[in-house]
């Protein structure tokens, strides 16, 4: 009887615990998403600016593909990200593009707001005073031609009915394990005690 009870216990534990392994395996194979943008360097109201001074990332890590275009008819511009020291050579740099120069595409992975992977290496980017990662135009940084890469606020979670799925499974497992051990304890006690092996004998003696 003991062996039978242990076999049942092992089978139930394996059956209950197996579904918990599936989400973990699926999460490890999720690819890194990609965000592709075109940014233009231009002069607006006599001020040198980027067409997108704020790049909001929906999540991190994220592969960011930036195509930089100099749309200014008279001035040269660049799209540049420095390391935390802020000194050249700059890890990510379109170089200074003259008016009419071909576009430059830069692909890098934002691992976090303090870590970027580019061309097989990682570095800590120069932070923006407003938060996030600073990017700038080399000739016009002092004139205020700067921008930043930041993480967008997470979307509000979808309202769920009842309790969370993980808490639901944990609760069910806890209940199942508790009931299982109650049943196992009952059979172990019954099979190990000579007083509980034959209930008919108790009836004959007038016992409950």
C-alpha positions as CSV (number, residue, x, y, z in Angstrom):
1,X,0.0,0.0,0.0
2,X,2.9,2.4,0.8
3,X,4.4,1.8,-2.6
4,X,1.1,2.4,-4.4
5,X,0.6,5.7,-2.5
6,X,4.1,6.9,-3.4
7,X,3.5,6.0,-7.1
8,X,0.3,8.1,-7.1
9,X,2.1,11.0,-5.4
10,X,5.0,11.0,-7.9
11,X,2.6,10.8,-10.9
12,X,0.5,13.7,-9.7
13,X,3.5,16.0,-8.9
14,X,4.9,15.4,-12.4
15,X,1.6,16.1,-14.0
16,X,1.0,19.3,-12.1
17,X,4.5,20.7,-12.4
18,X,4.9,20.1,-16.2
19,X,2.8,23.0,-17.4
20,X,5.0,25.4,-15.5
21,X,8.0,24.6,-17.6
22,X,6.4,25.5,-20.9
23,X,6.4,29.4,-20.5
24,X,10.0,29.4,-19.4
25,X,11.2,27.6,-22.6
26,X,9.1,29.9,-24.8
27,X,10.5,33.1,-23.1
28,X,14.1,32.1,-23.9
29,X,13.5,31.9,-27.7
30,X,11.8,35.4,-28.0
31,X,13.8,37.4,-30.6
32,X,14.8,41.0,-30.0
33,X,12.4,43.4,-31.7
34,X,13.6,46.1,-34.2
35,X,12.7,49.7,-34.5
36,X,13.6,51.5,-37.7
37,X,13.6,55.3,-38.0
38,X,14.7,58.0,-40.4
39,X,16.2,61.2,-38.7
40,X,16.9,64.3,-40.7
41,X,19.3,67.0,-39.8
42,X,17.9,70.4,-40.8
43,X,17.7,74.1,-40.0
44,X,14.4,75.3,-38.6
45,X,13.8,79.0,-37.9
46,X,17.6,79.6,-38.1
47,X,18.1,76.8,-35.5
48,X,19.9,73.6,-36.3
49,X,17.7,70.7,-35.1
50,X,17.0,67.0,-35.6
51,X,13.6,66.1,-37.1
52,X,13.1,63.6,-34.2
53,X,14.9,65.0,-31.1
54,X,13.2,62.3,-29.0
55,X,13.3,58.6,-29.8
56,X,11.1,56.6,-27.5
57,X,11.8,52.9,-27.3
58,X,8.7,50.7,-26.6
59,X,10.9,48.2,-24.8
60,X,14.4,47.1,-24.2
61,X,16.5,45.3,-25.3
62,X,15.8,46.6,-28.8
63,X,17.6,46.7,-32.1
64,X,17.5,50.3,-33.3
65,X,18.1,51.1,-37.0
66,X,18.7,54.8,-37.6
67,X,18.9,56.2,-41.2
68,X,20.4,59.7,-41.0
69,X,19.7,62.2,-43.8
70,X,21.2,65.7,-44.0
71,X,18.3,67.7,-45.3
72,X,19.9,71.0,-44.8
73,X,20.7,72.8,-48.1
74,X,23.7,74.7,-46.7
75,X,25.1,73.1,-43.5
76,X,26.8,69.8,-42.6
77,X,25.4,67.6,-39.9
78,X,26.0,64.3,-38.1
79,X,24.2,61.8,-36.0
80,X,26.6,60.8,-33.1
81,X,26.5,59.0,-29.8
82,X,29.5,59.3,-27.6
83,X,30.6,57.0,-24.7
84,X,30.2,58.1,-21.1
85,X,33.5,60.1,-21.3
86,X,32.1,62.2,-24.2
87,X,35.4,62.2,-26.1
88,X,36.2,61.1,-29.6
89,X,36.5,58.7,-31.3
90,X,32.8,58.3,-30.9
91,X,31.5,54.7,-30.9
92,X,28.4,55.5,-33.1
93,X,29.0,58.2,-35.7
94,X,27.5,58.9,-39.1
95,X,30.5,61.2,-39.8
96,X,29.7,64.8,-40.8
97,X,27.5,64.7,-43.9
98,X,27.6,67.6,-46.3
99,X,24.4,68.8,-48.0
100,X,23.3,66.3,-50.6
101,X,25.5,63.5,-49.2
102,X,24.1,59.9,-49.3
103,X,22.2,58.7,-46.2
104,X,24.0,56.7,-43.5
105,X,22.3,53.8,-41.7
106,X,23.5,52.9,-38.2
107,X,22.3,49.7,-36.6
108,X,22.9,49.0,-32.9
109,X,21.2,47.3,-29.9
110,X,20.0,49.2,-26.9
111,X,20.5,46.7,-24.1
112,X,19.5,49.3,-21.5
113,X,19.7,53.0,-21.1
114,X,23.2,52.6,-19.8
115,X,24.5,49.9,-22.3
116,X,24.7,49.8,-26.1
117,X,26.0,47.0,-28.3
118,X,27.5,48.0,-31.6
119,X,29.8,46.2,-34.1
120,X,30.4,43.4,-31.7
121,X,31.4,45.6,-28.7
122,X,29.5,47.1,-25.8
123,X,29.9,50.6,-24.3
124,X,28.2,52.9,-21.8
125,X,26.7,55.8,-23.7
126,X,26.8,59.5,-22.7
127,X,23.6,60.2,-20.7
128,X,21.3,63.1,-21.7
129,X,20.7,65.8,-19.0
130,X,17.0,65.2,-19.6
131,X,17.3,61.4,-19.1
132,X,18.1,58.6,-21.4
133,X,20.9,58.4,-24.0
134,X,22.3,61.6,-25.7
135,X,22.8,61.9,-29.4
136,X,24.1,65.1,-31.1
137,X,25.4,66.8,-34.2
138,X,29.2,67.3,-33.9
139,X,29.3,70.7,-35.6
140,X,26.3,72.1,-33.8
141,X,26.1,70.4,-30.4
142,X,27.0,73.7,-28.7
143,X,24.2,75.4,-30.6
144,X,21.7,72.9,-29.1
145,X,21.4,70.4,-31.9
146,X,20.9,67.4,-29.6
147,X,18.4,64.7,-29.0
148,X,17.9,61.7,-26.7
149,X,16.8,58.1,-26.7
150,X,14.6,57.1,-23.8
151,X,12.2,54.3,-22.8
152,X,8.5,55.0,-23.3
153,X,6.2,54.3,-20.4
154,X,4.8,50.9,-20.3
155,X,1.2,50.5,-21.5
156,X,-1.3,50.0,-18.7
157,X,-1.7,46.2,-18.0
158,X,-4.9,44.7,-19.4
159,X,-7.4,44.2,-16.6
160,X,-7.8,40.6,-15.8
161,X,-10.8,38.9,-14.2
162,X,-10.2,37.1,-11.0
163,X,-6.6,36.5,-10.0
164,X,-3.4,36.4,-12.0
165,X,-2.6,33.2,-14.0
166,X,0.6,32.5,-12.1
167,X,-1.1,32.9,-8.7
168,X,-4.0,30.7,-10.0
169,X,-1.6,27.9,-10.8
170,X,0.3,28.2,-7.6
171,X,-3.0,28.1,-5.6
172,X,-4.1,25.0,-7.5
173,X,-0.8,23.3,-7.0
174,X,-0.8,24.1,-3.3
175,X,-4.3,22.7,-2.8
176,X,-3.5,19.6,-4.9
177,X,-0.3,18.9,-2.9
178,X,-2.1,19.4,0.4
179,X,-4.9,17.0,-0.5
180,X,-2.4,14.5,-1.9
181,X,-0.4,14.4,1.4
182,X,-3.6,14.0,3.4
183,X,-4.5,11.0,1.3
184,X,-1.0,9.5,1.5
185,X,-0.8,10.1,5.3
186,X,-4.2,8.4,5.7
187,X,-3.2,5.2,3.7
188,X,0.3,5.1,5.4
189,X,-1.2,5.3,8.9
190,X,-3.9,2.8,8.0
191,X,-1.5,0.3,6.4
192,X,1.1,0.6,9.2
193,X,-1.3,0.1,12.2
194,X,-2.8,-3.3,13.0
195,X,-5.8,-1.6,14.6
196,X,-7.0,0.0,11.4
197,X,-6.5,-2.9,9.0
198,X,-9.9,-4.5,9.4
199,X,-12.8,-2.2,10.3
200,X,-15.2,-5.1,10.4
201,X,-13.4,-6.4,13.5
202,X,-14.1,-3.0,15.2
203,X,-17.8,-3.4,14.3
204,X,-18.0,-6.9,15.8
205,X,-16.5,-5.5,19.0
206,X,-18.9,-2.6,19.2
207,X,-16.2,0.0,18.4
208,X,-16.9,3.0,16.3
